[in-house]
């Protein structure tokens, strides 16, 4: 509050008189716009993509969005509740993020990433301790957890996530630098029934054990040559019976045995060349997925540990055509079996350097 000087004493007295009378401030201009227009304005500021997929992230634009929301929430009493809600819609910690203690940069020395942990704990404290009313606004969590004080940070993260009644989307990356957790799964004692979308790395899959209602499970990034361990798929099969969309993981033929019984609600699936080249043996199980609507075929060059996929042999046009015909055949048979369900079915082919091709399936 400004000091009471002669120059502003009259103004402050007038303001106090208006407050005492119950009159409303800012009844015209920007501060008087409806929330729908504020939301439209905010939508033009790009947020951090969830999932990252194969997208490159414009960190500067993401920082501008956060700083703009923060500034607007501090502008006046009328704008504060409107923009504070959008400011705390996301709990985010990522490389390049601007914090009160400087920008977050990756440090390869063990235990040297203290700022990441401090920023995550700070945000969790704000919405659960300092201002608990903000917890209901949290819809997205996009966090990078490093090796610094990892056991303590994960325990606090698991506890706070249970306090967010409207949290529906999770993107979690654990970058532990080879460290082992003292508690193999600090999330196992909690349940997060509101989470519907989870984008994970091989280590952060432990959170899936507390997300029984999750509908989408996928790797958080696709654009790097990376190894998505079988444990991701195994965890999804074990803990996510309501799964509807399954992302591009490394599957082997034995993994698909019984998939139609374990994931009966599956409606969209991503397949890699490594599996598609293994032959038609696994077709029968996928054909039994009664709700399957979309089959995504990825032709990107992937390398999984010491197992080479398309890095060794590029995907040919003839292979793509063969896979598309196979996928359309599956979806067409499913459409004939469910005559009362005329929802569109399609095969989408994803390429590394050009837009996807979409092939609609004739259901008549």
VMD Tcl script that draws the C-alpha trace (Angstrom):
set ca {
  {0.00 0.00 0.00}
  {1.24 3.49 -0.87}
  {2.23 5.72 2.11}
  {-0.23 8.39 3.22}
  {1.37 11.54 1.89}
  {-0.30 14.87 1.27}
  {-0.25 14.20 -2.47}
  {-2.31 11.04 -2.26}
  {-4.25 11.40 0.99}
  {-7.34 12.80 -0.71}
  {-7.31 9.99 -3.30}
  {-6.97 7.31 -0.65}
  {-9.75 8.76 1.47}
  {-12.02 8.83 -1.58}
  {-11.20 5.17 -2.30}
  {-11.89 4.14 1.27}
  {-15.22 5.95 1.14}
  {-16.20 4.10 -2.05}
  {-15.21 0.75 -0.53}
  {-17.26 1.47 2.57}
  {-20.28 2.34 0.43}
  {-20.16 -1.04 -1.32}
  {-19.83 0.41 -4.81}
  {-18.21 -1.72 -7.53}
  {-14.95 -0.62 -9.16}
  {-13.93 -1.09 -12.80}
  {-17.37 -1.39 -14.34}
  {-16.08 -0.41 -17.80}
  {-13.05 -1.12 -19.97}
  {-10.76 -4.17 -20.05}
  {-11.37 -5.03 -16.39}
  {-15.10 -5.38 -17.05}
  {-14.90 -7.94 -19.88}
  {-16.61 -11.33 -19.42}
  {-14.45 -14.37 -18.58}
  {-15.10 -15.86 -22.02}
  {-13.19 -12.99 -23.65}
  {-10.31 -13.34 -21.19}
  {-10.09 -17.00 -22.11}
  {-10.08 -16.13 -25.81}
  {-7.24 -13.65 -25.26}
  {-5.21 -16.19 -23.26}
  {-5.65 -18.84 -25.94}
  {-3.42 -16.80 -28.26}
  {-0.47 -17.28 -25.89}
  {1.08 -20.70 -26.62}
  {1.40 -23.01 -23.63}
  {3.95 -25.79 -23.19}
  {2.73 -28.64 -25.45}
  {1.30 -31.66 -23.68}
  {2.42 -34.09 -24.88}
  {5.63 -32.80 -26.40}
  {5.40 -35.53 -29.02}
  {7.71 -34.61 -31.88}
  {7.16 -30.86 -31.43}
  {9.90 -28.36 -30.74}
  {9.08 -26.12 -27.78}
  {9.26 -22.33 -28.06}
  {10.46 -21.67 -24.51}
  {10.40 -17.89 -24.96}
  {6.72 -17.94 -25.97}
  {5.85 -20.21 -23.04}
  {7.68 -17.87 -20.64}
  {5.84 -14.87 -22.12}
  {2.50 -16.54 -21.44}
  {3.37 -17.15 -17.79}
  {4.73 -13.65 -17.24}
  {1.69 -12.08 -18.94}
  {-0.75 -14.00 -16.76}
  {1.25 -13.11 -13.65}
  {1.31 -9.40 -14.57}
  {-2.42 -9.31 -15.30}
  {-3.22 -11.04 -12.01}
  {-1.33 -8.27 -10.22}
  {-2.86 -5.37 -12.16}
  {-5.97 -4.68 -10.12}
  {-8.49 -6.23 -7.80}
  {-10.99 -6.86 -10.60}
  {-8.57 -8.75 -12.85}
  {-6.85 -10.73 -10.11}
  {-9.43 -13.53 -9.64}
  {-9.93 -13.97 -13.39}
  {-6.26 -14.34 -14.33}
  {-5.09 -15.99 -11.12}
  {-7.24 -18.95 -12.08}
  {-5.49 -19.30 -15.45}
  {-2.06 -18.63 -13.94}
  {-2.42 -21.62 -11.61}
  {-4.16 -23.85 -14.12}
  {-0.75 -25.36 -14.73}
  {1.97 -26.55 -12.36}
  {5.08 -26.51 -14.56}
  {8.81 -27.06 -14.19}
  {10.86 -27.47 -17.38}
  {14.26 -26.75 -18.92}
  {14.65 -23.04 -19.74}
  {11.93 -21.94 -17.34}
  {12.37 -18.49 -15.79}
  {12.09 -18.55 -11.99}
  {12.66 -16.11 -9.14}
  {16.15 -17.58 -8.73}
  {17.08 -17.53 -12.40}
  {16.59 -19.71 -15.42}
  {16.53 -23.48 -15.09}
  {19.39 -25.13 -16.96}
  {20.30 -28.79 -17.05}
  {23.38 -29.66 -15.00}
  {24.92 -33.07 -15.50}
  {26.63 -33.15 -12.10}
  {24.72 -35.35 -9.67}
  {22.68 -33.38 -7.17}
  {23.40 -30.06 -8.90}
  {19.84 -29.41 -10.10}
  {18.59 -27.86 -6.87}
  {16.60 -25.09 -8.55}
  {14.27 -27.57 -10.26}
  {13.32 -29.10 -6.92}
  {12.95 -25.71 -5.24}
  {10.66 -24.37 -7.97}
  {8.43 -27.45 -7.92}
  {8.10 -27.41 -4.12}
  {7.45 -23.64 -4.18}
  {4.54 -23.99 -6.60}
  {3.06 -26.91 -4.68}
  {3.32 -24.90 -1.46}
  {1.52 -21.92 -2.97}
  {-1.56 -23.91 -4.04}
  {-1.77 -26.24 -1.03}
  {-0.49 -24.19 1.95}
  {-0.36 -20.45 1.26}
  {-3.54 -20.27 -0.82}
  {-5.38 -23.64 -0.77}
  {-8.32 -22.17 -2.70}
  {-6.10 -22.22 -5.81}
  {-5.86 -26.03 -5.72}
  {-9.20 -26.40 -7.49}
  {-7.88 -24.51 -10.52}
  {-5.00 -26.93 -11.21}
  {-5.83 -28.92 -14.36}
  {-2.39 -29.67 -15.82}
  {0.91 -30.82 -14.33}
  {3.98 -30.64 -16.55}
  {6.96 -31.28 -14.31}
  {10.58 -32.29 -14.65}
  {11.82 -34.01 -11.51}
  {15.62 -34.19 -11.12}
  {17.93 -36.15 -8.84}
  {18.19 -33.43 -6.18}
  {16.53 -34.61 -2.94}
  {14.52 -36.94 -5.12}
  {12.87 -39.04 -2.40}
  {11.60 -36.02 -0.47}
  {10.38 -34.26 -3.62}
  {8.45 -37.28 -4.90}
  {6.75 -37.83 -1.54}
  {5.60 -34.20 -1.55}
  {4.53 -34.40 -5.19}
  {2.47 -37.54 -4.55}
  {0.79 -35.94 -1.52}
  {-0.07 -32.69 -3.26}
  {-1.47 -34.32 -6.39}
  {-4.19 -35.85 -4.22}
  {-5.27 -32.32 -3.24}
  {-6.09 -31.23 -6.79}
  {-9.74 -32.18 -7.42}
  {-9.72 -31.10 -11.08}
  {-6.31 -32.38 -12.21}
  {-6.90 -34.23 -15.49}
  {-3.63 -34.12 -17.47}
  {-0.18 -35.21 -16.36}
  {3.17 -34.94 -18.13}
  {5.98 -36.16 -15.89}
  {9.65 -36.62 -16.68}
  {12.01 -38.12 -14.07}
  {15.63 -37.26 -14.86}
  {17.47 -39.06 -12.08}
  {20.95 -39.51 -13.53}
  {21.16 -43.15 -12.54}
  {20.02 -42.65 -8.93}
  {17.75 -45.24 -7.32}
  {14.68 -44.35 -5.32}
  {14.64 -45.32 -1.65}
  {10.88 -45.80 -2.01}
  {10.31 -47.61 -5.34}
  {6.82 -46.09 -5.67}
  {5.79 -43.15 -3.46}
  {2.51 -42.88 -5.43}
  {1.16 -46.31 -4.50}
  {-0.64 -45.08 -1.38}
  {-2.71 -42.54 -3.32}
  {-5.44 -42.55 -5.95}
  {-5.91 -39.86 -8.60}
  {-9.25 -40.75 -10.19}
  {-9.58 -37.45 -12.07}
  {-6.44 -37.95 -14.20}
  {-7.52 -38.93 -17.72}
  {-4.32 -38.28 -19.72}
  {-0.81 -39.33 -18.69}
  {2.38 -38.73 -20.69}
  {5.36 -40.40 -19.11}
  {8.97 -41.50 -19.41}
  {10.12 -45.04 -18.54}
  {10.80 -44.10 -14.89}
  {7.75 -41.95 -14.24}
  {5.40 -44.81 -15.18}
  {5.16 -45.54 -11.45}
  {2.52 -42.81 -11.24}
  {0.18 -44.90 -13.42}
  {-0.39 -47.24 -10.50}
  {-2.43 -44.44 -8.88}
  {-4.42 -43.49 -12.01}
  {-7.14 -46.12 -12.45}
  {-9.29 -43.89 -14.65}
  {-6.63 -42.78 -17.13}
  {-7.82 -42.85 -20.74}
  {-4.64 -41.91 -22.64}
  {-1.11 -43.18 -21.94}
  {1.77 -42.18 -24.19}
  {5.47 -41.24 -24.12}
  {5.91 -37.54 -23.43}
  {8.39 -37.14 -26.31}
  {8.66 -38.91 -29.65}
  {11.19 -36.87 -31.59}
  {14.35 -38.31 -30.02}
  {15.89 -41.70 -30.66}
  {14.94 -43.25 -27.36}
  {14.21 -46.49 -25.61}
  {10.73 -46.94 -24.17}
  {11.09 -49.95 -21.93}
  {8.52 -52.75 -21.95}
  {7.65 -51.84 -18.37}
  {5.60 -48.89 -19.67}
  {3.29 -51.14 -21.65}
  {3.22 -53.71 -18.85}
  {2.27 -51.02 -16.30}
  {-0.52 -49.73 -18.53}
  {-1.92 -53.25 -18.92}
  {-1.83 -53.81 -15.18}
  {-3.19 -50.55 -13.80}
  {-5.17 -48.83 -16.58}
  {-8.16 -51.00 -17.54}
  {-10.12 -47.98 -18.87}
  {-7.40 -47.06 -21.37}
  {-8.71 -45.76 -24.71}
  {-5.59 -44.41 -26.44}
  {-2.24 -46.20 -26.30}
  {0.82 -44.29 -27.48}
  {3.86 -45.45 -29.47}
  {5.72 -47.83 -27.18}
  {8.12 -50.61 -27.98}
  {5.90 -53.68 -28.27}
  {6.96 -57.20 -28.97}
  {4.64 -59.91 -30.18}
  {4.19 -61.59 -26.75}
  {3.09 -58.23 -25.31}
  {-0.04 -58.24 -27.44}
  {-1.34 -61.57 -26.22}
  {-4.69 -60.93 -24.58}
  {-4.67 -57.18 -25.24}
  {-8.34 -57.27 -26.26}
  {-9.26 -58.64 -22.82}
  {-6.91 -56.46 -20.78}
  {-7.74 -53.20 -22.59}
  {-11.28 -53.72 -23.91}
  {-12.02 -49.98 -24.25}
  {-9.06 -49.24 -26.54}
  {-10.13 -47.05 -29.47}
  {-6.79 -45.69 -30.76}
  {-3.36 -47.29 -31.01}
  {0.09 -46.34 -32.31}
  {2.23 -48.97 -34.03}
  {5.94 -48.87 -34.88}
  {7.64 -50.56 -37.85}
  {9.47 -52.95 -35.53}
  {6.15 -54.60 -34.71}
  {4.53 -54.19 -38.12}
  {7.45 -55.97 -39.75}
  {7.08 -58.96 -37.46}
  {4.26 -60.34 -39.59}
  {0.54 -60.96 -39.18}
  {0.79 -63.19 -36.09}
  {-0.48 -60.50 -33.72}
  {-3.35 -59.40 -35.97}
  {-5.92 -61.62 -34.29}
  {-5.64 -59.91 -30.90}
  {-5.85 -56.40 -32.34}
  {-8.80 -57.48 -34.46}
  {-10.71 -58.31 -31.29}
  {-10.62 -54.71 -30.02}
  {-14.31 -53.92 -30.50}
  {-14.00 -50.16 -29.93}
  {-10.95 -49.61 -32.15}
  {-11.44 -46.53 -34.34}
  {-7.98 -45.21 -35.23}
  {-4.73 -46.99 -36.08}
  {-1.65 -44.77 -36.23}
  {1.35 -46.06 -38.19}
  {4.65 -44.38 -37.33}
  {7.44 -44.42 -39.92}
  {9.88 -42.31 -37.87}
  {13.43 -43.62 -37.43}
  {13.59 -45.02 -33.90}
  {16.33 -46.77 -31.98}
  {15.43 -48.73 -28.87}
  {18.55 -49.41 -26.81}
  {20.54 -51.95 -28.76}
  {17.54 -53.00 -30.84}
  {17.45 -51.17 -34.15}
  {14.23 -50.37 -35.89}
  {14.11 -48.22 -39.02}
  {17.60 -46.85 -38.48}
  {18.90 -50.00 -40.14}
  {16.37 -50.26 -42.97}
  {14.23 -47.33 -44.05}
  {10.50 -47.83 -44.38}
  {9.57 -48.29 -48.03}
  {6.48 -47.01 -49.79}
  {5.44 -50.59 -50.52}
  {5.56 -51.40 -46.79}
  {3.46 -48.38 -45.93}
  {0.82 -49.37 -48.48}
  {0.76 -52.92 -47.15}
  {0.37 -51.74 -43.54}
  {-2.39 -49.29 -44.49}
  {-4.35 -52.03 -46.27}
  {-3.91 -54.34 -43.27}
  {-5.07 -51.65 -40.83}
  {-8.06 -50.66 -43.00}
  {-9.07 -54.30 -43.18}
  {-9.15 -54.57 -39.39}
  {-11.19 -51.39 -38.96}
  {-13.58 -52.35 -41.75}
  {-14.31 -55.72 -40.13}
  {-14.92 -54.05 -36.80}
  {-17.35 -51.60 -38.45}
  {-19.30 -54.47 -40.01}
  {-19.54 -56.23 -36.65}
  {-20.93 -53.07 -35.05}
  {-23.55 -51.98 -37.55}
  {-25.18 -49.63 -35.05}
  {-21.93 -47.71 -34.57}
  {-21.17 -45.54 -37.60}
  {-18.39 -43.50 -35.95}
  {-15.63 -42.62 -38.46}
  {-12.67 -44.95 -38.62}
  {-9.29 -44.05 -40.07}
  {-5.66 -45.04 -40.53}
  {-3.12 -42.24 -40.00}
  {0.44 -42.59 -41.32}
  {2.97 -40.36 -39.53}
  {6.19 -39.32 -41.24}
  {9.33 -37.71 -39.89}
  {9.45 -34.63 -42.14}
  {6.00 -34.18 -43.63}
  {2.39 -33.96 -42.60}
  {0.52 -37.18 -41.75}
  {-1.58 -38.98 -44.36}
  {-5.09 -39.90 -43.28}
  {-6.95 -42.81 -44.89}
  {-10.66 -42.99 -44.10}
  {-12.23 -46.43 -43.83}
  {-15.47 -47.09 -45.70}
  {-17.91 -48.49 -43.12}
  {-20.71 -49.29 -45.59}
}
mol new
graphics top color blue
foreach p $ca { graphics top sphere $p radius 0.5 }
foreach p [lrange $ca 0 end-1] q [lrange $ca 1 end] { graphics top cylinder $p $q radius 0.2 }
display resetview
